[in-house]
């Protein structure tokens, strides 16, 4: 195999392992009508670029969550569309199944809510939701 081809293949393999945006720690709390909201699924979708690097989390009994992107903790820095729901992903498996009632108002589920993840990360990506 020519040396140029070997060098090119080696570079490509190394670049794949080193590529992609850096993830930073991202966490916060979700409340609904001033009470911690347990079991809320939160999705951060980058507004520009890195669209495949969506970060997700689930709130605990205290309404706290930590984001992860796949198996890696964190989120990419920058502005994100935020989607909140209490309906578990995959709970609507076909057209005949009844979608469970969501406790979060629809206005928090359409991606119009945004949040900026700073370059240094954050532990205060908090959302104070209102039912009315």
N, C-alpha and C positions, 0 to 999 in steps of 0.2 A: 504494500500500500504506500503510495507516495507520501512523503513527510508533510506536504501542505495539507493533504486530506486528513491525516492524523491530527495535525495541529488544529484544523478547522473543527473537527469532531470534538476534540478535547475542549476547545473554547466554547462550543455550543453547549456541551454538557455542563460546564462550570457556570455559564451564563444563566441556564435554566434554574440552577440551584440558588443563584444570587439575585435573581430578578424580582421585580414587584415592589410595591410601596411598603414602607415600614408601618407596622401596626403599633399603636400606642394604647396604654391602658384607658379604658372607658367604662364608667359605672355611674350609678345614680339611684334615685328612688322615684316611684310613681305613686301618687295619691289620687283618690277619687273622692271629691267632696270632703277634703281635708283628712281622709282616713287612708292608711296604707292599703294598696291594692295588691293582693296576692294572686298569683297565677296569671299575670298579664304577660303576653308575648310582645316583645319590643324588637323592632327591626330598624336598623340604620342603613340607609342606602345612599352611597355617595352621589352628590348632585352632578359632579363633573368627573369624568374619567373613572377608572377603577370600578365600573359598575358591577363587575363580577365579585367584588370584595364587599359583599353585604355582611354586616355584623348583626348578630341576634343575641337575645338574652331572655330570661324568664324571671319575674319578680318572686321573691320569697314572701313569707308571712309578714315581714316588716315593710314590704313594697320595694325592697332593694334588688338591684340587678347588676350583673357584670356582663359586658358584651364580649363575644368571641366571633371570630371569622373562621368558620370551619372548626378545626381542632386547635387553632391558635387563639390565645386570649387577645382582646383589643379590637380596635377599629382604625381605619385609615384617617389621618388628620384631614380636616376640611369640613365643608358644609354637607349635611346629610338630610334627606327626607326621612321622617320618622313615622312609623306606622305602629299603632298599638291595638291589640285585640286580646280578648280572653278566650277566643275560640282556638283550640289547639290546631296547629298545622296538620293537615291530613285528616281532620275529623269529618270533612265532607268528601266522602269517597266516591259517590256517584250522584246522578241526577235524582234518584229516588230517596236518598237519605235526607232527613230533616237537619238543617243547619242549627246547631245549638244557639241559644240566645246569648248575644254578646252583652256584657255589662258595661262596655265602653261605648259612649256615643259615636255614631258614624263619622262625625267631623274629625275625630282623631285617628281614623282608619284610612283616610284617602290620600295620605302622603303630603298634605298641605302643611303639616307641622314640620318645622325644621330645627336643627340643632348643629352648632359649630363645634367640632372636636378639635381642640387646640393641639399644636405640635407636641406639647409636653404631656398630653393626655389629660384626663379629668376624672374626678370621683364625684362630681356634682352635676351630672347630666340629669337634672331633676325635672319631672313633669307633674304639675298640679292640675289635674283634670277636673272638670265640672260636669255634672250630669245635665245641667240646664244652661 
